[in-house]
Amino acid sequence: MATTISPASATTGATPAAAQVARPAGVSVCLGLWAAYNAILLRHLGGDCSPRGSYHIHVWGGGRDMNYPIYSYNGSIREFSYTWPVPQGTNICAELWYHKPGGGYSSHGLPCETM
């Protein structure tokens, strides 16, 4: 069963000036993570946020730990939605890993969010 998750608002409790520069909750560098209703939404941000190439996302929290499949990034937003059945209040983190052409990895975001 698919679950729709909306990203958190960047303006909650912020003054208008601060809201213009604030990043949404659950976003770190090039990766967004939103968690609700036993599901997670992962968003690899578009544009020149990170190099084009191969990536994977590592997600953990609530006794679960998964590396999601490798995918290609061409500068367009990529979104993935997965079931993540853990109790409310569980902290979940995700890390975006770039696969360097010569070997190895580099991190391009490490957001955490509470289910």
C-alpha positions as CSV (number, residue, x, y, z in Angstrom):
1,M,0.0,0.0,0.0
2,A,1.5,3.4,-1.0
3,T,1.7,6.1,1.5
4,T,2.0,9.8,0.6
5,I,4.3,11.9,2.8
6,S,4.5,15.7,2.5
7,P,7.9,17.4,3.2
8,A,8.0,19.4,6.5
9,S,7.5,23.2,6.2
10,A,10.5,25.4,6.5
11,T,8.6,28.3,7.9
12,T,7.0,26.9,11.1
13,G,7.7,29.3,13.9
14,A,10.2,31.3,11.9
15,T,10.3,35.0,11.3
16,P,9.9,36.1,7.6
17,A,13.6,36.9,7.3
18,A,14.7,33.7,8.8
19,A,12.3,31.7,6.7
20,Q,13.9,32.9,3.5
21,V,17.3,31.3,4.4
22,A,16.1,28.3,6.5
23,R,16.2,24.8,5.0
24,P,13.3,22.4,5.4
25,A,13.5,20.0,8.4
26,G,15.0,16.7,7.3
27,V,17.3,18.1,4.6
28,S,21.1,17.9,4.7
29,V,23.3,19.0,1.8
30,C,21.7,17.1,-1.2
31,L,19.3,14.6,0.5
32,G,15.9,15.1,2.0
33,L,14.3,12.6,4.4
34,W,10.7,12.7,5.6
35,A,9.2,10.1,7.9
36,A,5.5,9.5,8.8
37,Y,2.9,6.7,9.0
38,N,5.5,3.9,8.9
39,A,7.0,5.1,5.6
40,I,9.9,7.3,4.5
41,L,10.4,9.6,1.6
42,L,13.9,10.2,0.3
43,R,14.6,13.0,-2.1
44,H,17.9,13.5,-3.9
45,L,17.8,17.2,-4.7
46,G,18.2,18.4,-8.2
47,G,20.5,20.9,-10.0
48,D,24.2,21.2,-9.2
49,C,23.8,19.9,-5.7
50,S,26.1,16.9,-6.3
51,P,28.0,15.4,-9.2
52,R,26.2,13.3,-11.9
53,G,26.8,9.6,-11.6
54,S,25.9,6.6,-9.4
55,Y,24.6,6.8,-5.9
56,H,23.0,4.7,-3.2
57,I,21.3,5.7,0.0
58,H,21.9,4.0,3.4
59,V,19.0,4.3,5.9
60,W,18.9,3.2,9.5
61,G,16.9,3.6,12.7
62,G,14.5,1.7,14.9
63,G,16.6,-1.5,14.7
64,R,16.5,-1.5,10.9
65,D,19.5,-0.9,8.6
66,M,19.3,-0.9,4.7
67,N,21.4,0.1,1.7
68,Y,19.0,0.9,-1.1
69,P,19.9,-0.1,-4.7
70,I,22.4,1.9,-6.8
71,Y,20.8,4.5,-9.1
72,S,22.0,7.0,-11.7
73,Y,21.7,10.8,-11.0
74,N,21.7,13.2,-13.9
75,G,20.9,16.5,-12.0
76,S,17.1,15.9,-11.9
77,I,15.3,15.4,-8.6
78,R,15.0,11.7,-7.6
79,E,12.4,10.5,-5.1
80,F,12.1,7.1,-3.4
81,S,9.3,6.0,-1.0
82,Y,9.7,3.0,1.2
83,T,7.8,1.3,4.0
84,W,9.7,1.7,7.3
85,P,7.6,0.2,10.1
86,V,8.9,1.5,13.4
87,P,7.2,3.1,16.4
88,Q,6.3,6.8,16.5
89,G,9.2,8.8,18.0
90,T,11.9,6.6,16.4
91,N,14.9,8.6,15.0
92,I,15.7,7.6,11.4
93,C,18.8,8.7,9.5
94,A,19.8,8.4,5.9
95,E,23.1,9.0,4.1
96,L,23.6,9.8,0.4
97,W,26.7,8.1,-1.0
98,Y,28.3,9.1,-4.4
99,H,30.2,6.3,-6.1
100,K,33.4,7.9,-7.2
101,P,34.4,6.9,-10.8
102,G,37.9,5.9,-9.6
103,G,36.6,3.9,-6.7
104,G,35.4,4.7,-3.2
105,Y,32.5,6.8,-1.9
106,S,31.8,10.4,-0.8
107,S,28.9,11.5,1.4
108,H,26.5,14.2,0.0
109,G,24.0,14.4,2.9
110,L,23.1,12.9,6.2
111,P,19.6,14.1,7.4
112,C,17.8,12.6,10.4
113,E,14.0,12.8,11.1
114,T,11.7,11.5,13.8
115,M,8.9,9.1,12.7
